[in-house]
Amino acid sequence: MSFIVAIDGPAGVGKGTITKIIAEKYGFVNIDTGAIYRCVALEILNNNINMNDEQAIKKLLDTIKIEEILVDNELKIYLNGNDVTEKIRSNEVNKIVSLVSGIKQVRLAMAKLQRNLGLQNEKSILDGRDIGTFVFPDADVKIYLDASIDVRAQRRFSQNKELGIDCTYEEVYDNIKKRDENDKNKEIGALKIADDAIVVDTSDYTLEENIERVCKIVEEKMKEKVC
């Protein structure tokens, strides 16, 4: 039986970074669910598909191939055989990924993919918006990371700069604000806190402190599982 850790929270809260470190520390397979939706968004852009064209999106979902491969201890994202690790973080993808992930048939298809990936491993950790509420409602560990929108926007802006993505703080702030609103109002997989999730507000702590707080939660749950 798989041991599943679900980490949810809004954009820019640090889910990806913390999840990656937790995975490395405890030997979990890290499944980047956000990257999965970003791949779908990128493929929609690549094929100039109208997001209201259900038939075109169904055809895309039937043929799309998304892989997450660890290369030299670094997670690489492949879309139809091509490395798109950096491309899926572009401004163009950022602008539509929340809308794409809100499309019902996309949500259902990608949630199924995420479940299959998670259950293939002895220990898996997934981060996203609805992992603990929709994808894995029976996850062994449910953590909801949160932070103020100002803090999240600054974190994402700094991350974009490190990746060489040209943008302004105002653009990042507005994008996160729109994503929050859209994510909270999705028909399926809306951003919300699971009833049994442990909420960790990361606003006033350093990355190292937040990692330590999450590690403590995971360790306690792993001990309970063994007992």
N, C-alpha and C positions, 0 to 999 in steps of 0.2 A: 504493500500500500504506500502511495506517495505521501510525502510530507510537504504541504503547500503553505507558502507564506505569501499573503496578499498585501500589497502596499498601495493604497489609494491616496488621491489628493489632487488639488488643482494644478494648473500649469505653473511651472517655475518654482515649485516648492522644494525641489531637490530630490525627487523620487528616484530618478535615474541614477544619480551619483551614489546615493545611499544604498540603493538596491545592488548596484555593481559591487560595492565594497563588502556588503553583507554576504553576497554570493561567493566572493573570493575567500572570505574569512572562514565560512562554514561549509564550503564545498557544494553550494547550491548551483543548479543550472539556472542562469539568469535569462528569463524570457522577456524581452523588451516589447510589450504590447503596443506602446505608443509608436514604435518604429514600424510595426505591422500596419497600423492605420495610415501612417505616413507613406508607406509603399503604395497602398491603394490610391492615395491622393496623388502621388507622383505619376502613377500609371494613368490616372484619369487626365492629368495635365498632358502627359506624353501623347495621348490619343485624342486630345481635344474633345473629350466626352462631356456632354451636357449632363449635369447631375440630376436632371429630371427625366433622363432617358433610361428607364428601368431595364429595357432589353439590352442596351449597350453595357450597362453596369453588370447585369447578370452574365453576359458573355465574358466580360473582363474577369469576374470572380471565378468563372468556370475554368479559366486558363491561366490565371496569375500564379506564379510560383514565388513564394517568399521564404527565405532561409536566414537563420541567424547562426553564424559560425564563429567560433573562437579561434582567432589567428594571432599567434604570439601573445597569448593572454589578453587579447583585445577583441571585443565583440564586433564583428563585421556584419552588415546587413546586405543581403543579396536579393535583387529583384530580377526575376527571370534570367538568372545567371550573371548579372552585372552587379558590381560593388556600388551601392548607392548610399553608403554610410554617411557621407557628407551631403549629398544631393537632397536627401529627405529632410534636411534641416534648413533648407532655403526659405527665403521670405515668401516665395510663391506657394510652397507647400504649407507654410505656417498659416497663410491666409485662408486656406480651404480645409485643412485637415479636420477641424472640429465639425464642419458641415458634412464632410464625407463620412466621418465616424457616426454621424447621426442618422445616416440613411439606413433604414430598417434591414434591408437585405445584406448590406455591408456588415452591420453590427452582428447579425446572426451568424454569417459565414465566418467572420474573424473570431468571434467568441468560440465557435466550434474548433477552429484551428488552435486557439490558445489553450483550450481544455486538452486537446489531444497532445500538444507539446508538453504541457505540465504533467500529465499523467504518464508520459513516457519515461520519466525520471524518478529516481528514489527520493530526491529532494529538489524542489523547484521553488523559485521566487519570481513573482510577477508584479509589475507595477503598472498602474493605469488609473482610470476613473471609476471603474465598476467591477474590479476584480473580486472584492469581498462581498459584493451585493448581487452580482449577476453571473460572472464567469465561474467563480468558485465560492458560492455562498456557504459551503461547509469547510472552508480553508482552516488549517490548523492554527494559523496566526493571521489576525487582521489588524492592520495598522493604518490609521488615517493621518497623513502628514498635512499640516496646514501652516499658513503664514499670511501676513497682510499682503495686499496687492502691491504696495510700494516695494516691499522687500523682495517679492517674487519677480517683479519687473526688473529690479536692479540685478538680481542674480542671473536672469535670462539674458539681459543686455550684456553683462560681463562675459557670459558663456559664448554668446554670438561673436563678440569681439575676438575671443580666443580662437574661435573657429574661422575667423576671417570673413564673417558675414556682415555686409554693410547695412547698418540700420541705425536709427536714433532711439534714444530712451523712450521718447514719446510714442514712437511706432510700436515698440515692444509693449509698453503700458496699455495702449489702446487695444492691441491684439489680445493680450491676456484678459482684459476686461470683457471683451466680446466673447472670448472662449469660455470664460466663467459662466456668462449668461446662457450661452448656447448649451454648454455641457450640463447645466442644472435643469434644462428643460427638454432633454432628449426623450423621445418616446420609449426607447429601450436603452438601458445602461446609463441612466442619468447619474451625474455626479452627486453622491450623497454619502452620508456616514452610515455604515452598517451598525445595527443596534448593538452588536457585540464587539465592535472595533475599539481599539485603544487609540485615542486621539493624542497626537504629539505636535504641539505648536512649536515650529522651528524658528520663529521670528527673532527671538532675542538670544539665540545660541549660535556658537560657531559650528562649522561643519563637523569638526571633531567631536564636539559635545553632543550633537544630534546623532551622530553615528553610535556613540557610546550608549545613548539612551535607547536607541532602537535595538542594539545588540543585546542589551539587558533583557528586553522584552522577548526577543527571539530565543535567547538562552533559557529563560524560564519556561517557555512553552515547549522547548525541546526536552527539557528535564521532565516535565509533566507527561509528555508523550511516552518517554521511556518507562516511567513509573506506572 
